[in-house]
């Protein structure tokens, strides 16, 4: 649900038709989308999002319309059928568990509508959405506080509406772990609130919560105002980065030349990075690409960047330029282990020539680094898993940046 907040804003106006949100809450085997992926279906049949790339969409659409009609949440499971590969299921061989929750826009008694409206009003601010999955009635709680906030502002108080006091400590600890790691996950704990359906002698099922997080967008800093930078700015925005272009030459660093950059800064790149680092605006998800081809910009900027816990530091240039750059950085006292983090010549070996092709090459390398695939090869020539498990991705990104996962995924 959290992934669709921006798109659902137009569906939330009072008087709008009801809709339902189907969210992946469990996944096993080879599946196209992870836990937290969502698809919304309005009562008039309109659709936002996708769960599987097409193979279960029709069945999910029908389940969503049923949830709207009944007014209750329910779960569906989709898997592969060897008897009929074209039946409702995942032909890739995996299995998805999907939670379907109806939403009534403008209804102050609907926790889902209230939560979505609050999230939509919050823009890109870090937040988390927690829903209980083992109840028929809709639930939703928004958390806005970063982990480690003072007592009374953390998840414990907000979660009291979902679980009883006896289960709260265990649930809050698990939720906090998801908040620190980022992404989305389903957590289970001891029985909590009695929804009134349990009779004498009945044993309540374990509490199941879906926790979805939204971190502030990661940053991508492009150094150098040229055609290659323009193509890269356009490309990395597709990955959800907040993109800054910086160059000391005002005549080249004109905002009109880079309309898709979130900001264009006229300053010496190393001075700008130093100020941003001191202000705490660079973290272990930040990427820096140096495209200036000029030692007076490249060397000071890379010397600083390689000393910061960044996710990716790349520099454009020929192999000869790279060798000269390494010599200059060694002369400036940059340690060998820091130099090993420099990705230069920048990008994957795609044979790229034009600015747009080079941008694709850089973005491909960036994606490989994010998912721990430093040895990226064509999928047609490999036989391993198509997607790295989430824990492996977090660990690999942590190792690349030289920080642990807790620091990498902080909310600020």
C-alpha positions, 0 to 999 in steps of 0.5 A, spaced: 500 500 500 505 504 501 508 504 494 502 506 491 501 512 496 502 518 491 498 515 485 492 513 490 492 521 492 487 522 486 482 516 489 482 519 496 477 525 495 471 524 499 465 522 495 470 518 490 468 510 489 471 505 494 477 501 492 481 495 495 489 495 495 492 488 494 499 487 497 504 481 497 505 479 504 508 473 503 513 470 497 517 464 496 520 461 490 521 465 483 516 471 484 517 477 480 515 482 485 517 482 493 513 483 499 510 490 499 508 490 492 501 493 491 495 493 486 489 498 487 482 496 484 477 501 484 469 499 484 469 502 477 474 497 475 480 502 474 487 499 476 493 502 479 500 498 480 501 490 478 503 484 483 506 479 478 507 482 471 500 479 468 500 472 470 495 473 476 492 480 475 485 478 473 484 474 479 487 479 484 482 484 480 476 479 482 478 479 489 479 486 490 472 487 487 469 482 492 473 485 498 469 492 496 463 489 496 463 485 502 467 490 506 472 486 509 479 484 508 481 477 506 488 473 503 489 469 497 494 465 495 497 464 488 502 459 485 504 454 479 500 449 477 503 443 473 497 440 471 495 447 467 501 452 466 495 457 464 491 457 470 491 462 475 498 462 478 505 464 477 508 460 471 515 462 474 514 457 479 513 461 485 508 462 490 505 469 492 500 470 498 496 477 497 492 481 503 486 485 500 484 491 504 478 495 502 478 502 503 472 508 503 475 515 501 473 520 506 470 515 511 473 517 518 472 511 521 476 507 515 483 506 518 486 505 511 483 511 508 486 515 514 492 512 513 493 513 506 491 521 506 496 522 512 501 519 508 500 522 501 500 529 505 507 527 508 510 527 501 517 524 501 518 524 509 520 517 512 514 513 514 512 506 515 505 503 515 503 497 519 497 493 518 494 487 521 493 481 517 489 476 521 483 480 522 477 481 517 476 488 519 481 493 515 487 496 520 492 501 518 497 505 523 502 510 520 509 511 524 513 517 522 518 517 527 525 514 526 528 508 530 531 510 537 526 516 538 525 518 545 520 514 549 512 516 547 514 517 540 516 511 537 512 505 535 510 502 541 504 507 542 502 507 535 501 499 535 497 499 541 491 499 537 493 493 533 496 488 539 494 488 546 500 490 552 502 483 553 504 482 545 506 489 545 514 488 547 515 483 542 511 486 536 515 493 537 521 489 537 520 486 530 517 492 527 523 496 529 528 491 526 524 492 519 524 499 520 532 499 521 533 494 515 528 498 510 523 495 505 517 491 507 516 485 511 511 480 515 512 479 522 509 474 527 508 475 534 504 472 540 496 473 540 494 480 541 487 483 540 481 479 541 477 481 535 471 478 538 471 471 533 474 467 538 469 462 542 471 459 549 476 454 548 478 457 542 486 458 540 487 465 537 492 465 531 499 468 532 498 476 530 501 477 523 503 484 521 505 487 515 510 493 516 512 497 510 517 503 510 518 509 506 525 512 507 527 519 504 530 518 497 537 516 496 541 521 493 545 521 486 550 527 485 553 528 478 559 532 478 560 536 471 555 539 467 556 536 460 552 532 455 554 525 459 551 528 465 545 530 462 543 523 460 545 520 466 541 525 470 535 523 466 537 515 467 538 515 475 531 519 476 528 513 473 531 509 479 528 514 484 534 518 486 534 525 488 539 528 483 544 533 484 548 536 479 554 540 481 559 544 477 564 550 479 562 553 472 556 557 472 556 558 464 555 550 464 551 549 470 545 552 468 538 549 471 535 550 464 540 545 461 538 540 466 531 540 467 530 533 470 535 535 476 532 536 482 537 541 483 543 544 480 549 547 484 554 552 482 560 550 487 567 547 487 564 539 487 569 538 493 567 544 497 560 542 496 560 535 498 564 537 504 558 541 506 553 536 505 557 531 509 558 536 515 550 537 514 549 530 515 545 530 508 550 524 505 549 517 507 551 510 505 545 510 500 549 516 496 552 515 489 557 520 486 559 520 479 565 524 477 564 526 469 568 532 469 575 530 465 579 535 469 584 533 474 583 540 478 576 538 479 576 530 479 582 529 484 579 533 490 572 531 489 574 523 489 579 524 494 573 527 499 568 522 496 572 516 497 573 518 504 566 518 506 561 512 507 558 512 500 554 506 496 558 508 489 563 512 487 565 512 479 569 517 475 569 517 467 575 517 463 579 513 459 584 507 462 590 512 461 586 518 465 584 513 470 591 511 471 593 518 471 588 519 476 590 513 481 597 516 481 594 523 483 590 520 488 596 516 491 600 522 491 594 525 495 595 520 501 588 516 499 589 509 502 589 503 497 583 500 500 579 507 499 582 507 491 579 500 491 572 502 491 573 507 485 569 505 479 573 507 474 572 507 468 565 508 470 560 503 468 559 496 465 562 494 459 557 495 454 561 498 449 557 504 450 559 510 446 553 516 446 552 520 452 545 516 453 549 509 452 554 511 457 548 513 462 545 506 461 552 503 462 553 507 469 545 505 471 547 498 470 553 498 474 549 502 480 544 497 480 549 491 480 552 494 486 545 496 489 544 488 489 551 485 490 552 483 483 559 486 482 560 480 477 554 482 473 554 477 467 548 477 462 542 473 465 542 468 458 549 466 460 548 464 468 544 459 471 543 462 478 537 466 482 535 472 478 534 476 484 538 476 490 535 475 497 533 481 501 538 479 506 544 478 501 542 485 498 543 489 504 549 485 506 553 486 499 551 494 499 553 494 506 560 491 505 561 495 498 560 502 502 564 500 508 558 501 513 554 496 517 546 495 515 544 499 521 548 505 518 546 504 511 538 504 512 538 510 517 532 514 516 535 521 515 
